[in-house]
Amino acid sequence: MSSGDSADNSAHDIGRTVEAVWRMESARIVGLLSRMLRDVGIAEELAQDAMLRALEAWPTDGVPDKPGAWLMQVAKHRALDHLRHMNMHAGKEGELSWELDEQLRDGQRQPDELAEIAQLAEDGIDDDVLRLMFVACHPVLPGEARAALTLKLLGGLSTAEIARAFLVPEATVAQRIVRAKRTLAEAKVPFEVPRGEERKPRLASVLQVIYLIYNEGYSASAGADWLRPGLCREALRLGRVLAELAPQEGEVHGLVALMEIQSSRERARTGPNGEPVLLLDQDRSRWDRLLIRRGLAALERAGRLGSLGPYALQAAIAACHARALSPEATDWPRIAALYDALAQLLRSPVVELNRAVALGMAYGPAEGLALADQLLDEALLRNYHLLPSVRGDLLAKLGRHEEARAEFERAANLTRNERERTLLLARARDEGGRIG
């Protein structure tokens, strides 16, 4: 190998190291800078500058013993330089107007020493990550923008990675992120954890975004892959971080429990060629028992913190499947009861559709079909492929094969996922073969 090849490989290794450190530390760095600067957009730009500095310095100087701390220090110096420049530009040398944290909630303070700011910036790193979550998931932003910004700021993903994950053009994701930052700045969204009456709806927004990211990975809405494990793992990581930062919030643990248990099935959900394997057909010996134990523990924590909310109830449903060593051992009456409770909290036709499946399994397909038929006029389900898919399954169990075939074909025409379309068309053919 030539010295040039060796240098190229070394630079490549350094690049991968920087990328790995950035993925782990970016949320803490951007969070701290956002607290100092009160502008998420500028904070991210300066944090990116620190990463570029690492790409320049580490090939020559070597990787520091504490690479995360190195990036944090460089980023903090960039922020202080920015503040100094802004103060000089405004003719207010020695005065800084960014709000300090918990201690300054009842007023403002303008320290005249940059050193004091640097010291204060050392505190509250974990709180900064929590604040950053609430900012990135602010309801002032549309759902797609919240998801993209969360993956960018808290997941450390590149714009290209986010675009690949959601199967949209990179330019579309970039535009969403730019608009999101501009919207946050124009709306003057405070960099803080909401308190009192504001906290519950804002926390619900954070959980909704994490759940949206997870669901897109668990059951890809479009494309050639049945699932995208990278998105599931990123959402689960964010959920675990949130659970550490907000340990007294039961629904946070409920969502983590749901994602842990659902993720335990990852290896069993696809066949040798990537084809979907439905829940009742999965090899349960391939389920990850460690993830199941973690999920059940998180569900127990959620229960100790009060009555179960929507995410914890869904986790309890997933737990029924996880505890069953075989499909026949599944406690379907309990699952149906849990869906009844969930339907009381969430007036959602999708929940009702899932309840129809549970009723069909617990009390017979005619019972499930009766509920599914009541959903045919629901506007939200008009183009939802799972409604005809569920009806097809229930009709097939009742021996109404011609109707079942038509429903599976309709579902295949509605889905945008290629793997799911193949599965549904195969089921339609099977039902066609039973007509006679």
Secondary structure, DSSP 8 states (H G I E B T S, - for coil): --HHHHHHHHHHHHHHHHHHHHHHHHHHHHHHHHHHHS-HHHHHHHHHHHHHHHHHHHHHH---SSHHHHHHHHHHHHHHHHHHHHHHHTT-TT------SGGGTTS----S-HHHHHHHTTS-HHHHHHHHHHHHT-TTS-HHHHHHHHHHHTT---HHHHHHHHTS-HHHHHHHHHHHHHHHHHTT--SS---GGGHHHHHHHHHHHHHHHHHHHHS-SEES-S--HHHHHHHHHHHHHHHHHSTT-HHHHHHHHHHHHHHTTGGGSB-TTS-B--GGGS-GGGS-HHHHHHHHHHHHHHHHTSS--HHHHHHHHHHHHHH-SSGGG--HHHHHHHHHHHHHH---HHHHHHHHHHHHHHH-HHHHHHHHHTTTT-GGGTT-THHHHHHHHHHHHTT-HHHHHHHHHHHHHH-EEHHHHHHHHHHHHHHHHT--
